[in-house]
């Protein structure tokens, strides 16, 4: 049986994954597996820090890899601490300006992981706005008309830009249908400051059209200050699943989502209202998507033998990692077409713009006014470098770009 057929490395990665979340010692690596391959799969899925918690207990990890792996876990920890420290200051300043906020996604789940190095954070997500009670229930962006609410968001956005600039962040301008303002700061810190929870072209935008509808205020209201809001465990979970499905359609979802599901369910405990979650997700047709992920998560944690359906899902998630190249490129080309632009040329134009998406390796070009004109050259050099080390991945990008399938 070939490596591709046996999936031994993938299965062992999932074993380490589960043992880390269970704070348990793993079994030794099988003879037909490679520590280097397992680490590569972990990195591809953004779970190096998570599986290191189990792998570090084994003496069989090669010394050179052990050193690099431990340094990576430490770097994840440092980055998370810095992002948290910045977020405390960001929301303090926003509150002083009367802007309310709600922390989203990974930053909410991080404290529930056994170690803060176990959750890789590419960025922090924060919902912001001038918020008031909604006459129909819950809360909403300030303003009694769409025009007034748009003006309120514009004003709040200017304050956010000013606060982030004072803290050394540079705005990454994105055009088209977006739901956030993105910021970066050297060496690798990123924030997505959300004025909405979903882009309007998404089929499930209707559910999040009022992003504050299900938000719950924290503590007592202070006159003239913005308030902290939170979602219930159930509503936070619903948003997490919908966001995961968004990534699934954009290029695939790796196994990191399984870790988030595990810690979210454990933190919520027996009082978690699963019936409510399923009812809400059924409104968007995502109840089966969630159920499969949850069943796989629980089966892995309990170390049960996977049925054919869950086995296939597990291998698909590991293979996708941080996103299938082909699916991602197709999705981006289709987005350009839907926006009324030439699909391939529109996508290519964005790739060579530092204001669309900037890889971490090229941030020094994007953030320097004098060097910004060299960004397209940097993009090309980065592509060539990746083609040398990952030729199949780059070839897949090129093939999909021209074929569109």
C-alpha positions as CSV (number, residue, x, y, z in Angstrom):
1,X,0.0,0.0,0.0
2,X,1.4,3.4,-1.0
3,X,1.8,6.4,1.4
4,X,-1.0,8.2,-0.4
5,X,-3.3,5.2,0.2
6,X,-2.4,4.6,3.8
7,X,-2.5,8.1,5.1
8,X,-0.3,7.0,8.0
9,X,1.2,10.5,8.6
10,X,-2.2,12.1,8.4
11,X,-3.7,9.7,10.9
12,X,-0.7,10.1,13.3
13,X,-1.1,13.9,13.1
14,X,-4.8,13.5,14.1
15,X,-3.6,11.3,17.0
16,X,-1.2,14.0,18.2
17,X,-3.9,16.6,17.7
18,X,-6.4,14.7,20.0
19,X,-3.8,13.8,22.6
20,X,-2.7,17.5,22.8
21,X,-6.3,18.6,23.4
22,X,-6.7,15.9,26.0
23,X,-3.4,16.8,27.7
24,X,-2.3,13.1,27.3
25,X,0.9,11.4,26.2
26,X,0.8,10.1,22.6
27,X,1.9,6.7,21.3
28,X,5.2,6.5,19.5
29,X,5.3,7.5,15.9
30,X,4.6,4.4,13.6
31,X,7.5,3.0,11.5
32,X,5.9,4.1,8.2
33,X,5.6,7.7,9.3
34,X,8.1,10.6,9.2
35,X,8.4,13.3,11.9
36,X,9.3,15.8,9.1
37,X,6.1,14.9,7.2
38,X,4.0,15.1,10.3
39,X,5.4,18.6,11.1
40,X,4.8,19.7,7.5
41,X,1.2,18.6,7.7
42,X,0.8,20.4,11.0
43,X,2.3,23.6,9.6
44,X,0.0,23.3,6.5
45,X,-2.9,23.2,8.9
46,X,-1.7,25.9,11.2
47,X,-1.6,23.6,14.2
48,X,2.2,23.3,14.9
49,X,1.8,24.8,18.4
50,X,-1.1,22.6,19.2
51,X,0.4,19.2,18.2
52,X,3.7,20.2,19.7
53,X,2.1,19.8,23.2
54,X,1.9,16.1,22.5
55,X,4.9,15.6,20.3
56,X,7.4,17.2,22.8
57,X,6.7,14.3,25.2
58,X,8.4,11.9,22.8
59,X,12.2,11.4,22.6
60,X,11.9,10.2,19.0
61,X,11.5,13.7,17.6
62,X,14.8,14.5,15.9
63,X,16.9,17.1,17.7
64,X,17.0,19.6,14.9
65,X,13.3,19.4,14.3
66,X,12.6,19.5,18.0
67,X,14.5,22.8,18.3
68,X,12.8,24.4,15.4
69,X,9.3,23.1,16.5
70,X,9.8,24.4,20.0
71,X,10.9,27.8,18.7
72,X,7.8,27.9,16.5
73,X,5.5,27.2,19.5
74,X,7.3,30.0,21.4
75,X,6.8,32.4,18.5
76,X,3.1,31.6,18.4
77,X,2.9,32.2,22.1
78,X,4.7,35.6,21.9
79,X,2.5,36.7,19.0
80,X,-0.7,35.8,20.8
81,X,0.5,37.7,23.9
82,X,1.3,40.8,21.8
83,X,-2.0,40.7,19.9
84,X,-3.9,40.4,23.2
85,X,-1.9,43.3,24.7
86,X,-2.6,45.5,21.7
87,X,-6.3,44.6,21.7
88,X,-6.7,45.7,25.3
89,X,-5.3,49.1,24.4
90,X,-7.3,49.3,21.2
91,X,-10.7,48.6,22.8
92,X,-9.8,50.9,25.7
93,X,-9.3,53.8,23.3
94,X,-12.4,52.9,21.3
95,X,-14.5,52.8,24.5
96,X,-13.2,56.2,25.5
97,X,-14.4,57.5,22.2
98,X,-17.9,56.1,22.8
99,X,-17.4,53.2,20.4
100,X,-18.7,49.8,21.4
101,X,-16.8,46.6,20.6
102,X,-17.2,42.8,20.4
103,X,-14.3,40.4,20.2
104,X,-14.7,37.6,17.6
105,X,-13.4,34.2,16.7
106,X,-10.0,32.9,17.8
107,X,-9.3,35.6,20.3
108,X,-12.4,34.5,22.2
109,X,-11.4,30.8,22.1
110,X,-7.7,31.2,22.9
111,X,-8.1,31.3,26.7
112,X,-9.9,27.9,26.6
113,X,-6.9,26.1,25.0
114,X,-4.7,24.2,27.5
115,X,-1.8,26.5,26.4
116,X,-1.9,29.8,24.6
117,X,0.7,28.5,22.1
118,X,-1.8,25.9,20.9
119,X,-4.0,28.3,18.9
120,X,-2.3,29.9,15.9
121,X,-3.6,33.5,15.4
122,X,-3.1,35.1,12.0
123,X,-5.0,38.1,13.3
124,X,-7.5,39.4,15.8
125,X,-11.1,40.2,14.8
126,X,-13.1,42.9,16.5
127,X,-16.6,44.2,15.7
128,X,-16.9,47.9,16.3
129,X,-19.5,50.7,16.1
130,X,-21.6,53.3,17.8
131,X,-24.4,51.1,19.2
132,X,-27.9,51.8,20.6
133,X,-30.9,49.7,21.7
134,X,-33.0,48.4,18.7
135,X,-36.7,49.1,19.2
136,X,-37.4,45.7,17.7
137,X,-35.1,44.0,20.3
138,X,-31.4,43.7,20.9
139,X,-29.0,46.3,19.7
140,X,-28.1,48.0,16.4
141,X,-25.7,50.5,14.8
142,X,-26.7,54.0,15.9
143,X,-29.3,55.7,13.6
144,X,-33.0,55.4,12.7
145,X,-32.4,55.2,9.0
146,X,-30.0,53.4,6.7
147,X,-28.4,56.8,5.8
148,X,-27.9,57.7,9.4
149,X,-26.4,54.3,10.3
150,X,-24.0,54.5,7.3
151,X,-22.9,57.9,8.6
152,X,-22.4,56.5,12.1
153,X,-20.3,53.6,10.7
154,X,-18.2,56.1,8.7
155,X,-17.5,58.2,11.7
156,X,-16.6,55.2,13.9
157,X,-14.4,53.9,11.1
158,X,-12.4,57.1,11.1
159,X,-11.8,56.8,14.8
160,X,-10.7,53.2,14.4
161,X,-8.2,54.3,11.7
162,X,-6.8,57.0,14.0
163,X,-6.5,54.7,17.0
164,X,-4.7,52.0,14.9
165,X,-2.4,54.5,13.3
166,X,-1.4,55.9,16.7
167,X,-0.5,52.3,17.7
168,X,1.7,51.9,14.7
169,X,-0.6,50.0,12.4
170,X,-1.0,50.6,8.7
171,X,-4.3,50.2,6.9
172,X,-4.6,47.6,4.2
173,X,-7.1,49.0,1.8
174,X,-9.5,46.5,0.2
175,X,-12.0,47.5,-2.5
176,X,-15.3,45.9,-3.3
177,X,-17.7,44.1,-1.0
178,X,-15.8,44.0,2.4
179,X,-17.0,43.8,6.0
180,X,-13.9,45.0,7.8
181,X,-10.9,47.4,7.8
182,X,-7.6,45.4,7.9
183,X,-4.5,46.7,9.6
184,X,-0.9,45.3,9.9
185,X,2.1,46.2,11.9
186,X,5.7,44.8,11.6
187,X,6.8,42.2,12.1
188,X,3.6,40.2,11.6
189,X,0.7,41.6,13.6
190,X,-2.7,42.0,12.0
191,X,-6.2,43.1,13.0
192,X,-9.5,42.9,11.2
193,X,-11.8,45.6,12.5
194,X,-15.3,44.6,11.5
195,X,-18.1,47.0,10.8
196,X,-20.2,44.0,9.7
197,X,-19.9,40.3,10.2
198,X,-20.4,39.1,6.6
199,X,-20.0,40.6,3.1
200,X,-23.3,41.5,1.5
201,X,-22.8,39.1,-1.4
202,X,-22.6,36.1,0.9
203,X,-25.8,33.9,0.8
204,X,-26.0,34.0,4.6
205,X,-25.6,37.8,4.9
206,X,-29.3,38.0,5.8
207,X,-28.6,36.3,9.1
208,X,-25.9,38.8,10.1
209,X,-27.4,41.9,8.5
210,X,-27.7,43.6,11.9
211,X,-24.4,42.4,13.5
212,X,-25.4,43.6,17.0
213,X,-28.8,41.8,17.0
214,X,-27.6,38.9,19.2
215,X,-24.9,40.8,21.1
216,X,-25.2,41.0,24.9
217,X,-23.6,44.0,26.8
218,X,-21.1,43.2,29.5
219,X,-21.2,45.1,32.8
220,X,-22.8,48.4,33.6
221,X,-23.1,51.2,31.1
222,X,-20.7,54.1,31.7
223,X,-22.0,57.5,30.5
224,X,-20.3,58.6,27.3
225,X,-18.3,55.4,26.9
226,X,-18.6,52.6,24.4
227,X,-19.5,49.2,25.9
228,X,-18.1,45.8,25.6
229,X,-20.4,43.2,24.0
230,X,-20.3,39.5,23.8
231,X,-22.1,36.7,22.0
232,X,-23.6,33.9,23.9
233,X,-21.7,30.6,23.7
234,X,-24.3,29.4,21.2
235,X,-24.2,32.5,18.9
236,X,-20.4,32.7,19.0
237,X,-20.4,29.0,17.9
238,X,-22.9,29.7,15.1
239,X,-20.7,32.5,13.8
240,X,-17.6,30.3,14.0
241,X,-19.3,27.6,11.9
242,X,-20.6,30.0,9.3
243,X,-17.1,31.6,9.0
244,X,-15.6,28.1,8.6
245,X,-18.1,27.3,5.8
246,X,-17.1,30.6,4.1
247,X,-13.5,29.3,4.1
248,X,-14.6,25.9,3.0
249,X,-16.1,27.5,-0.1
250,X,-13.0,29.7,-0.7
251,X,-10.4,27.0,-0.7
252,X,-11.0,24.5,2.1
253,X,-10.9,24.3,5.8
254,X,-8.1,22.6,7.7
255,X,-8.2,20.7,11.0
256,X,-7.7,23.9,13.1
257,X,-11.5,24.3,13.1
258,X,-11.8,21.0,15.0
259,X,-9.7,22.4,17.8
260,X,-11.9,25.4,18.0
261,X,-15.0,23.2,18.1
262,X,-13.5,21.1,20.9
263,X,-12.6,23.9,23.2
264,X,-15.8,25.8,22.5
265,X,-18.0,22.8,23.4
266,X,-15.9,22.0,26.5
267,X,-16.0,25.6,27.7
268,X,-19.8,25.9,27.2
269,X,-20.3,22.7,29.2
270,X,-23.6,20.8,29.7
271,X,-25.7,24.0,29.4
272,X,-24.8,24.4,25.8
273,X,-28.1,24.7,23.8
274,X,-27.3,22.5,20.8
275,X,-31.0,22.6,19.7
276,X,-30.8,26.3,19.3
277,X,-27.5,26.1,17.4
278,X,-29.0,23.5,15.0
279,X,-32.2,25.6,14.5
280,X,-30.2,28.7,13.7
281,X,-27.8,26.9,11.3
282,X,-30.7,25.3,9.6
283,X,-31.9,28.7,8.5
284,X,-28.7,28.9,6.4
285,X,-28.7,25.2,5.4
286,X,-25.5,24.6,7.4
287,X,-26.8,22.2,10.0
288,X,-25.3,19.1,8.3
289,X,-22.0,20.8,7.8
290,X,-21.7,21.6,11.5
291,X,-22.9,18.1,12.5
292,X,-20.2,16.4,10.5
293,X,-17.5,18.6,12.0
294,X,-18.8,18.1,15.5
295,X,-19.1,14.3,15.2
296,X,-15.5,14.1,13.8
297,X,-14.2,16.3,16.6
298,X,-15.8,14.2,19.4
299,X,-14.8,10.9,17.7
300,X,-11.1,12.1,17.6
301,X,-11.2,13.3,21.2
302,X,-12.7,10.0,22.3
303,X,-10.2,8.1,20.0
304,X,-13.0,6.1,18.4
305,X,-12.6,4.4,15.1
306,X,-13.9,6.6,12.4
307,X,-16.6,5.5,10.0
308,X,-16.2,5.9,6.3
309,X,-17.8,9.3,6.2
310,X,-15.8,10.7,9.1
311,X,-12.6,9.2,7.8
312,X,-13.1,10.8,4.4
313,X,-13.9,14.1,6.0
314,X,-10.8,13.9,8.2
315,X,-8.5,13.2,5.3
316,X,-10.1,16.0,3.3
317,X,-9.5,18.5,6.1
318,X,-5.9,17.5,6.6
319,X,-5.3,17.7,2.8
320,X,-6.9,21.1,2.5
321,X,-4.7,22.6,5.3
322,X,-5.1,26.3,5.2
323,X,-6.9,26.1,1.8
324,X,-6.8,24.1,-1.4
325,X,-4.9,26.0,-4.0
326,X,-7.2,25.1,-6.8
327,X,-10.4,25.9,-4.9
328,X,-9.1,29.2,-3.7
329,X,-8.0,30.4,-7.1
330,X,-11.3,29.4,-8.6
331,X,-13.3,31.2,-5.9
332,X,-11.3,34.4,-6.3
333,X,-11.7,34.4,-10.1
334,X,-15.5,33.8,-9.6
335,X,-15.7,36.7,-7.2
336,X,-14.2,39.0,-9.8
337,X,-16.7,37.8,-12.4
338,X,-19.6,38.3,-10.0
339,X,-18.4,41.8,-9.3
340,X,-18.7,42.6,-13.0
341,X,-15.0,42.5,-13.7
342,X,-12.9,40.3,-15.9
343,X,-12.3,37.3,-13.7
344,X,-8.7,36.3,-14.4
345,X,-7.4,39.8,-15.1
346,X,-9.1,41.2,-12.0
347,X,-7.6,38.5,-9.8
348,X,-4.2,39.0,-11.3
349,X,-4.4,42.8,-10.8
350,X,-5.2,42.3,-7.1
351,X,-2.4,39.8,-6.7
352,X,0.1,42.5,-7.7
353,X,-1.5,45.2,-5.5
354,X,-0.2,45.6,-1.9
355,X,-3.6,47.0,-1.0
356,X,-5.4,43.7,-1.7
357,X,-3.5,41.0,0.1
358,X,0.1,41.2,1.3
359,X,2.0,38.1,2.2
360,X,4.0,38.6,5.4
361,X,7.3,38.3,3.6
362,X,6.4,41.4,1.5
363,X,5.0,43.7,4.3
364,X,8.3,45.6,4.3
365,X,7.5,46.7,0.7
366,X,3.8,47.4,1.3
367,X,4.4,49.5,4.4
368,X,7.1,51.7,3.0
369,X,6.0,54.5,0.7
370,X,9.3,54.5,-1.2
371,X,9.4,50.7,-1.7
372,X,5.7,50.2,-2.5
373,X,6.3,50.5,-6.3
374,X,8.5,47.4,-6.1
375,X,5.7,45.3,-4.7
376,X,4.9,43.6,-8.0
377,X,8.6,42.7,-8.4
378,X,8.5,41.2,-4.9
379,X,5.4,39.2,-5.7
380,X,7.1,37.7,-8.7
381,X,10.3,36.9,-6.8
382,X,8.2,35.3,-4.1
383,X,6.3,33.2,-6.7
384,X,9.6,32.0,-8.2
385,X,11.0,31.1,-4.7
386,X,7.9,29.1,-3.9
387,X,8.1,27.4,-7.3
388,X,11.6,26.2,-6.4
389,X,10.6,24.8,-3.0
390,X,6.9,23.8,-3.7
391,X,6.7,23.3,-7.5
392,X,3.5,21.2,-7.5
393,X,1.6,23.9,-5.5
394,X,2.7,26.7,-7.8
395,X,2.0,24.6,-10.9
396,X,-1.5,24.0,-9.6
397,X,-2.1,27.7,-9.2
398,X,-1.0,28.4,-12.8
399,X,-3.0,25.5,-14.2
400,X,-6.1,26.6,-12.3
401,X,-5.7,30.2,-13.3
402,X,-5.7,29.4,-17.0
403,X,-8.2,26.6,-17.0
404,X,-10.5,28.0,-14.4
405,X,-11.1,24.5,-13.1
